Amino acid sequence: MSIKTIGIMTGNSLDAVDAVLSEFDDHRIKDLAFHSEPYPAELINDIMRLRAQINAHDGDPGFLNDNPFFERVVKNYTLLTAQTVNALCLKAECDKSEIAAIGWHGQTCGHFPPSIAGGHPVYTLQIADPARLAELTDLPVIYDFRSDDLMNGGEAAPLAPVHNRHLAADLREQGTFPVAFCNAGNTGNITIISETTDHQNVMSGWDIGPFNHFPDLLVRTAKGEPCDPDGRYGKQGQIIPELLSELFDTAAVTQEGKNFYLQAPPKSSDPGWYRLNLKDVQEEYGFKDTLRTLEFFSAYSFFHTLSFIPENVRMPAAFLLFGGGWKNPVILEDFKNLFKTNDFVLENHKPLFDRIKARFETPPQVDFSDKYGYSGAYMEARIFADMARCRITGEPFSFPESTGCKTPTVAGIYVLPQNTDKAYLLTRLMDQYQTTDLIKNDWNKKYSRAAKGWQNSF
């Protein structure tokens, strides 16, 4: 039977709450409606302030308990999310009784996975008030998806690969295979859906490191604008090889100071581990040249990461792009050009880049996912619609090959609206799929179960 769920995503860029209503018929996916609500400036500032406080407390969530500022932030964030969901349902003209659940990622305020932590205790921290969202929307909410994977030895990110595999099955029937899904958000991530030379199916994915993070931060601080969406500032500058080399060596690090770009997958990252003194760099190279180099570096690091595709795995025939970073034509053209030339490639990387290019069977197609029928603007939101659906049916959404978890992991917990007189579709579906025992409903905090110190509860 088909299942309708709503997916909600709010990324580190803090630009909007994105929501999609999707219908799943087995792994056939149809989007029924989309809606976004922009973040108010006050909420952006509050979340950035909260992140800074959490970082100052070294990720320890204890100070969030009975904290009026935290309560205000999470309340306003949840109200904005509810407003988005209700507007989406009106736009879709869909009876809420037909919707099984909302899949809600929450707002990440800290992430310290194994690839970053080394031998230190790991954690991931998302904030949300799912009980309030359920009340405000009169819909069940499935949430806290990252905790289960992290507590099972995984990175808790990226969570896109399984969803991308579902999309790739449809693409393969249309003759597009192997494929790569390339997300350009504040952090970049990639999914490879392919096969080995002896025709064994392959699914893998990992975080690239910063993508929009540094260019957006520079434009915000230097120009008071949120980003450089049309590349109008970046295209006025020149790429500085010395700065490019510095970025590759130092811009993304682990707790132990190792270069994140050289670390083999599985791996995930977070803005808390990005390192660059923009003030000093801008003073040395100027705004335009610094921005141009940062934008080139976004494309450069994405191409470099293709070196982690094992030699016995077929290279993608198509790269499906989504996320706001690719809308910058400077970055997009840089990425496409790296498949053709070695212009501005660092000398020590040229043999590696040549090897990457030589492995393609034919020149790959590089285009937005929308060309293939999948909205790039709502790709991340749809991941959590898919996760909610898989939680209902009891299907794992992370695997050792995608996050490094010990065993395939079913992720998420749920909360129902406090309407005891009403029967919700979610409970009927859980009975049907016999997943009632899989979903635990006893977490009553407004942050994730795998926040720092979770190991002490076991």
C-alpha positions in Angstrom: 0.0 0.0 0.0 1.1 3.6 -0.5 2.1 5.7 2.5 2.1 9.6 2.6 4.5 11.4 4.9 5.8 14.9 5.3 9.6 15.5 5.4 11.1 18.6 7.1 14.7 19.8 6.8 16.3 22.9 8.3 20.0 23.0 7.4 23.0 24.8 8.9 22.6 27.7 6.4 19.5 28.7 8.4 17.8 30.1 5.2 14.4 28.3 5.5 12.3 25.5 6.8 11.7 23.2 3.8 8.8 20.8 3.7 7.6 18.2 1.2 4.6 15.9 1.1 5.6 12.7 -0.6 3.7 9.5 -1.4 5.6 6.2 -1.3 4.4 3.1 -3.1 7.0 0.5 -2.2 10.1 2.5 -3.3 8.3 4.5 -6.0 8.3 8.1 -4.8 5.9 10.9 -5.9 6.1 14.4 -4.5 2.6 15.9 -4.0 3.4 19.4 -2.7 6.3 21.6 -1.5 6.5 24.6 0.8 9.2 26.7 2.5 9.1 29.4 5.1 12.1 31.7 5.6 13.8 32.1 8.9 13.1 35.4 10.6 16.4 37.3 11.3 15.8 37.1 15.1 15.6 33.3 15.0 18.7 33.1 12.9 20.6 35.2 15.4 19.2 33.2 18.3 20.2 29.8 16.8 23.7 31.0 16.0 24.0 32.3 19.6 22.7 29.0 20.9 25.2 27.1 18.8 28.0 29.3 20.2 26.8 28.6 23.8 26.7 24.8 23.1 30.2 25.0 21.7 31.4 27.0 24.7 30.0 24.2 26.9 32.0 21.7 24.8 28.7 20.1 23.5 27.4 19.3 27.0 23.6 19.6 26.9 23.1 19.8 30.6 23.0 23.6 30.6 19.9 23.4 28.3 17.7 22.0 31.0 15.5 24.8 32.5 17.3 27.3 30.3 14.8 30.1 29.4 16.9 31.2 26.3 16.9 27.6 25.0 13.2 27.2 25.6 12.5 30.4 23.6 14.7 29.3 20.7 13.2 25.8 20.5 9.7 27.2 20.8 10.1 29.7 18.0 11.8 27.1 15.8 9.0 24.7 16.4 6.4 27.3 15.7 8.0 28.1 12.4 8.1 24.4 11.5 4.4 24.0 12.4 3.5 27.0 10.3 5.4 25.4 7.3 3.6 22.1 7.7 0.2 23.6 8.0 0.7 25.8 4.9 2.0 22.7 3.0 -1.2 20.8 3.9 -3.4 23.7 2.7 -1.4 23.9 -0.5 -1.7 20.2 -1.1 -5.4 20.2 -0.3 -4.7 16.9 1.5 -6.8 15.5 4.3 -4.4 15.1 7.3 -6.0 11.8 8.1 -4.3 10.4 5.0 -0.8 11.5 6.2 1.0 8.9 8.4 3.5 11.2 10.0 5.9 14.1 9.8 9.6 13.1 9.5 11.5 15.9 11.3 15.3 16.2 11.3 15.5 19.0 13.9 18.1 21.7 14.0 21.7 20.5 14.4 23.7 22.4 17.0 26.6 20.1 17.5 28.1 17.0 15.8 31.1 15.0 17.0 31.1 11.7 15.1 33.8 9.0 15.1 35.6 10.4 12.1 36.1 13.7 13.9 36.3 12.5 17.5 39.1 9.9 17.2 39.3 8.2 20.5 37.0 10.7 22.3 33.4 10.0 23.2 31.1 10.8 20.3 27.8 12.7 20.2 25.3 14.4 17.9 23.0 17.2 19.0 19.8 18.3 17.3 17.1 20.4 19.0 13.4 20.1 18.4 10.1 20.0 20.3 8.3 17.2 18.6 5.4 17.0 21.1 4.6 20.7 20.4 4.9 20.2 16.7 2.5 17.2 16.9 0.0 19.4 18.8 0.3 22.3 16.5 -0.2 20.2 13.3 -2.4 17.4 14.7 0.0 14.9 13.1 2.3 12.3 14.5 6.0 13.2 14.4 8.9 10.8 13.9 12.2 12.4 14.8 15.7 12.0 16.3 16.9 10.0 13.4 20.7 10.4 13.9 20.9 9.0 17.4 20.2 5.4 16.6 23.0 5.2 14.0 25.5 7.0 16.2 24.7 4.7 19.2 25.3 1.8 16.8 28.8 2.9 16.0 28.0 5.0 13.0 28.7 8.6 11.9 25.0 9.5 12.1 25.6 11.2 8.7 25.1 11.4 5.9 21.6 10.0 5.9 21.0 10.6 2.2 22.4 7.3 0.7 19.4 5.0 1.3 17.0 7.6 -0.1 19.3 8.2 -3.0 19.4 4.4 -3.6 15.6 4.5 -3.8 15.7 7.2 -6.4 18.5 5.5 -8.3 16.4 2.4 -8.8 14.0 4.5 -10.9 16.8 6.2 -12.7 18.3 2.9 -13.6 15.1 1.8 -15.2 15.3 5.0 -17.3 18.8 4.1 -18.5 20.8 6.4 -16.1 23.4 4.4 -14.1 25.7 4.5 -12.2 24.8 7.8 -10.5 26.2 10.2 -7.9 24.0 12.5 -5.8 25.9 15.7 -4.9 24.5 18.0 -2.1 26.0 21.5 -1.9 24.8 22.9 1.4 26.7 24.5 4.2 28.5 21.1 4.3 28.8 19.1 1.1 28.0 15.4 0.8 28.0 12.8 -1.9 26.2 9.4 -2.5 27.5 6.9 -5.0 25.0 4.3 -6.3 27.0 2.0 -8.6 28.2 -1.6 -9.1 31.6 -3.3 -8.9 33.3 -4.7 -12.0 31.8 -8.1 -11.2 28.3 -6.5 -11.0 27.8 -6.3 -7.2 25.6 -3.4 -6.2 27.3 -0.6 -4.3 25.9 2.2 -2.1 28.2 4.5 -0.3 28.2 8.1 0.9 30.1 10.6 3.0 30.5 14.2 3.9 32.9 16.3 1.8 33.5 19.1 4.3 32.6 22.8 4.0 30.9 23.9 0.8 28.8 27.1 1.3 30.2 27.6 4.8 33.2 29.8 4.0 31.9 31.8 1.0 28.6 32.6 2.8 30.5 33.6 5.9 32.8 35.9 4.0 29.9 37.6 2.0 27.9 38.0 5.2 30.8 39.7 7.1 32.1 41.8 4.2 28.9 42.8 2.4 26.0 42.1 4.9 24.4 39.8 2.3 23.5 36.1 3.0 25.5 34.7 0.1 26.8 35.1 -3.5 24.0 33.2 -5.3 24.8 34.5 -8.8 28.5 34.6 -8.3 28.6 38.3 -9.1 31.3 38.9 -6.4 33.3 35.8 -6.9 33.6 36.2 -10.7 35.4 39.5 -10.2 38.3 37.8 -8.4 41.2 35.5 -9.2 42.1 32.1 -7.8 45.1 32.2 -5.5 47.0 28.9 -5.6 48.7 29.6 -2.2 45.4 30.1 -0.5 43.9 27.1 -2.3 46.7 25.0 -0.8 46.2 26.4 2.6 42.5 25.7 2.5 43.1 22.1 1.5 45.6 21.5 4.3 43.8 23.3 7.2 40.2 24.2 6.5 38.6 21.0 7.8 40.2 19.1 10.7 39.5 16.4 13.2 39.7 16.7 17.0 43.3 15.5 16.6 44.1 18.1 14.0 44.2 15.6 11.0 43.2 16.7 7.5 39.5 15.8 7.0 39.9 15.8 3.2 42.5 13.0 3.3 40.4 10.8 5.7 38.8 7.8 4.0 35.0 7.3 4.4 32.9 6.7 6.2 33.1 10.2 7.5 30.9 13.2 8.5 31.6 16.7 9.5 30.2 19.9 11.0 30.9 23.6 10.9 32.3 23.4 14.4 35.4 21.7 12.8 36.0 24.2 10.0 39.0 26.4 10.5 39.9 29.6 8.7 40.7 33.1 9.9 38.7 35.0 7.3 39.7 38.3 8.6 43.4 37.6 8.2 43.0 35.9 4.8 40.9 38.8 3.5 43.4 41.3 4.6 46.2 39.4 2.8 44.4 38.6 -0.5 41.5 41.0 -0.6 37.7 40.3 -0.7 37.3 39.4 -4.3 40.3 37.0 -4.7 39.5 35.4 -1.3 35.9 34.7 -2.3 36.9 33.5 -5.8 39.3 31.0 -4.3 36.8 29.9 -1.7 34.2 29.3 -4.3 36.7 27.3 -6.5 37.7 25.3 -3.4 34.1 24.2 -2.9 34.1 22.6 -6.4 37.7 21.4 -6.0 37.1 19.5 -2.8 34.1 17.9 -4.3 36.1 16.6 -7.3 39.0 15.5 -5.0 36.7 13.3 -3.0 36.0 11.2 -6.1 39.4 9.6 -5.4 37.7 7.7 -2.5 35.5 5.7 -5.0 37.2 2.2 -4.9 39.1 1.2 -8.1 36.8 -1.8 -8.6 33.6 0.4 -8.6 32.3 1.9 -11.8 32.5 5.7 -11.9 29.1 7.6 -12.2 27.6 8.2 -15.6 25.6 11.1 -14.1 26.1 13.6 -11.3 22.8 14.8 -9.9 23.3 18.2 -8.2 21.1 19.7 -5.5 21.5 22.2 -2.7 21.9 26.0 -2.9 25.7 26.0 -3.5 25.3 24.7 -7.1 23.1 27.7 -8.0 26.2 29.8 -7.9 27.3 29.6 -11.6 31.0 30.2 -10.7 31.1 27.1 -8.5 29.0 25.0 -11.0 31.3 25.8 -13.9 34.4 25.2 -11.8 33.1 21.7 -11.0 32.3 20.9 -14.6 35.6 22.2 -15.8 37.5 20.0 -13.4 36.3 17.0 -15.4 38.1 18.5 -18.5 41.2 20.4 -17.4 43.8 20.7 -14.7 43.7 24.5 -14.6 44.5 25.7 -11.1 44.8 22.1 -9.8 47.6 22.0 -7.2 50.8 20.4 -8.6 50.7 17.6 -6.0 47.1 16.7 -6.9 47.5 16.6 -10.7 48.3 12.9 -10.9 45.4 12.1 -8.7 43.0 14.3 -10.7 44.2 12.7 -13.9 43.6 9.3 -12.5 40.0 10.2 -11.5 39.3 11.5 -15.0 40.8 8.4 -16.7 38.5 6.1 -14.8 35.2 7.4 -16.4 33.9 5.1 -19.1 32.4 8.1 -20.9 32.3 11.8 -20.0 29.7 12.1 -17.2 26.6 14.2 -17.3 26.6 16.9 -14.7 23.2 18.5 -14.1 20.6 19.5 -11.5 18.5 16.7 -10.1 15.4 18.5 -11.3 16.3 17.5 -14.9 15.7 13.9 -13.8 12.4 14.7 -12.1 13.5 15.1 -8.5 13.3 18.6 -7.0 16.7 19.6 -5.7 15.3 22.3 -3.5 13.4 19.7 -1.5 15.8 16.7 -1.8 16.9 16.9 1.8 13.4 17.3 3.1 12.3 14.3 1.2 15.0 12.2 2.8 13.2 12.6 6.1 9.8 11.8 4.5 11.5 8.6 3.3 13.0 8.0 6.8 9.6 8.3 8.4 8.1 5.9 6.0 11.0 3.4 6.5 10.6 3.7 10.3 6.9 2.8 10.0 7.7 -0.2 7.9 10.8 -1.3 9.9 13.3 -0.8 7.2 16.9 0.2 8.0 18.0 3.6 6.8 21.7 3.4 7.5 24.2 0.6 6.7 27.9 -0.1 7.5 28.8 1.0 4.0 27.0 4.3 4.3 27.7 5.5 7.9 30.0 2.9 9.3 27.4 1.6 11.8 27.9 -1.9 13.1 24.7 -3.3 11.7 21.9 -2.0 9.5 20.0 0.5 11.6 16.3 1.4 11.9 16.2 5.0 13.1 13.8 7.4 14.8 11.3 7.6 17.6 7.8 9.1 17.5 5.2 11.1 19.4 1.5 11.4 18.9 -0.7 14.5 19.4 -2.3 14.5 22.8 -5.7 13.8 21.3 -6.7 10.6 23.0 -10.1 10.4 21.3 -8.6 10.3 17.8 -7.1 7.3 16.0 -4.1 8.1 13.9 -3.0 6.4 10.7 0.5 5.9 12.1 -0.7 3.5 14.8 -2.7 1.4 12.4 0.3 1.2 10.1 2.6 0.2 12.9 0.2 -2.6 13.8 0.1 -3.7 10.2 3.9 -3.8 9.8 4.4 -5.1 13.3 6.8 -2.2 14.2 5.2 -1.1 17.4 7.9 -2.6 19.5 10.7 -1.1 17.3 9.6 2.5 18.0 10.2 3.8 21.5 8.3 6.8 22.7 9.8 7.5 26.1 12.3 10.4 25.3 10.8 13.6 26.6 13.7 16.1 26.1 14.0 18.7 23.4 17.3 17.5 22.1 18.5 14.2 20.7 19.1 11.0 22.7 22.8 10.8 21.5 23.7 14.2 22.9 27.0 14.4 24.7 27.1 12.0 27.7 24.6 9.5 26.3 27.1 6.7 27.0 26.6 7.3 30.8 22.9 6.2 30.6 23.9 2.7 29.6 
